[in-house]
Amino acid sequence: MVIVGGAFLAGYIIPDLETKKFIWPSVLILIGLAFILMPRSKHWNCTPKEEKKNSAFINVEAGVIDEAQNSKEDILDTTSIFGGIKKNILSKNFKGGDVTNIMGGTELNFSQADIKGEVVLDMTQIFGGTKIVVPSDWDVKSDIVAIFGGIEDKRSMESNNINPNKALLLKGTSIFAGIEIRNF
């Protein structure tokens, strides 16, 4: 906040310095660099031993072909820029994923999905929003950094049948954006 305020006031302190025309391009460049340099892991909850075990293989002796246990539907990766995405997740072994919204929105419906243990959903939002519909027995935890944004938990808590073995952990950053959590 001090840097932004100082950039706007620099023209008044030093009259010959014209900083106003460089502020917004600098902000956009910094946001782009943050996205490029931010480390991301595409192998959710999967150690190298599990990757080998989960890969597809052919058992020649038995004549059986085993499919990979981690399918594409088990890992979520959405990016919404100036638009919207609606997804129904039907995976019975959801592993987590990434949600990125830049001036866009995402609606995720997990009502037909299932998880085992704690699953991480990494969220990055700038001027956007996300609506998440979860089953009533899921425990939703939030570890979101909200800057001029918010997280609203609108789940009905009539029955306290939350299963501690089914936890959805929301991590990431929300700048001028909101997250709404619901159940049906």
N, C-alpha and C positions, 0 to 999 in steps of 0.2 A: 504494500500500500504506500509506503514511504517512497519507493522508487517511482511508482506511477505518479504520485503527487509531485515529486521532485522534477519529473520529466515535463509535466504540464507547467510548472512554475519556473523552469529554467529560462524561458523566454523573457520573463519579467526581471529576473536577477541579472542576466546578461542580455541587454537589448539587441545586440547584433546576432545573437544565436537564434535560428529558426528551427525549433524542435518539433513543432506541431505536425509538420508533414511527414515526419519519420516515426511517429509513435505507433500508429496502427500497423504499418508494415513490419515494424520490429516485433510487435505483439504476435502477429501471425507467424512470423519466422520462428519465434521462440516456441510457440505451440507446436509447429511442425517438427522442430528439433526434438521436442519432448516425446512426440510419438515415434520418431525414428530411433532415438537412443533408449527408449524404455525397453527393458528386457521382458521377453514374453516366453513362456514355456508352452509348447504345443502338445506335450505328452502329459496329460492330466492324470495325477494319481497313479502313475505307472513307472516303476523302476526298470532299469535295463534288463533284469532277469525276467520281469513280467512281460516286457516287450517281446522277448524271444518266445516265451511260453504262449503268448496270445497271438502270435503270428500264425498265418495259415500254414498247415503242413499236410503231407500225404503219408498215411500209414500204408506202406506197400504190402506188408504181410497180411493185414486184415482187409485190405482193399477199401478202406474208408477214407474219405476226404473230410477233414475237420475245418470248419470256417473259423475266421478270426473271432475271438470273443469280444474285442472292442470294435464295434462297427462305427461307421461315420455318424450314425444317429445318436451314439452315446456321448459324443463331444460336440458342443455347440460353438459356432464361430459366426457371429453376425456383425456386419458393419453397415450403419445407416448414416448417410451424409445427405442432408436436405431431402430426406424421404422417410418412409415408414416401412417397418417390417412386422408381420404377424406370423408367429410360428406356433404350431401345436407340437409339443414334444411327446412322442409316443414310446420312447425308449424305456425298457424295463430295467436297464442297468446304466442310468445316466451318470456320467463321470465328471461333468463340469464344462467350463468353456469360457469364451470371451464375448462380451457385448460392447460394441463401440458405437456411440451416437454422437454425431456432430451436426447440430441443428436439425436433428431428426428424432424419430421415436421408434421404439420397439415394444411389441406386446408378446409376451411369452406365456403359453398355457401349459403348465406341467400337470394338469389334473389327471391325465391318463398315464403319466410317467411314474417311475419308481427309482429310488436311490438306495444305496447301501452305505452306511457310515456317513462321514462328513464329506460333502461335495463343495468345491469352490467355484463360484461364478465371478469372474473378474470383469468389472464394469468400468468403462471410461466414458463419461458423458460431458459434453460441452453444449449448452443451450439446447438440450434435448430432454427426453424423458423415457422411462421404462415402466411398463405395467407387468407385474408378475402374478400369475394365478397358480397357487400351489394347493396340493391336497391338505385336508385339515389335520392330518397326523404328522406333517413335516414340521420340524423346528427350524425357523428362519432366523439366522443371526446376521447382524450387519457390522461390517468393519469398513464402512464407506467414509471417505473424507469428503464432506459436503461444504462447498464454498458458494454461498448465495444459492443454495439448493436445499433439498430436504428429502427425507424418507418417511413415507406414511404407511403405517401398518394398519390396514383396514380389515384384517381377518376377524371373523366372529369367534369369540372365545367361549361359546356356550358349553361345549363339551371339552374337557381338558384331557383329550386322548392323544397328546403329543408323544410321539415315539422318539426317545433320545438317540436311537440308532439311525434316524433319518434326519440329518441336519444339512441345510443349505446355507452356506456361508457366502455372503456378498462382500467382495473386496473391491477396492478401486477408488476412483475419484469422480465426483459429481460437481461440475462447475455450472452455475445458473441452470440447473437441471433437477428433475425430481424422479423419485422412485416410488411406485405405489405397489403394495403387496396385498393380495386378496386371496380368499379361498371360497369355494362353493360347496 
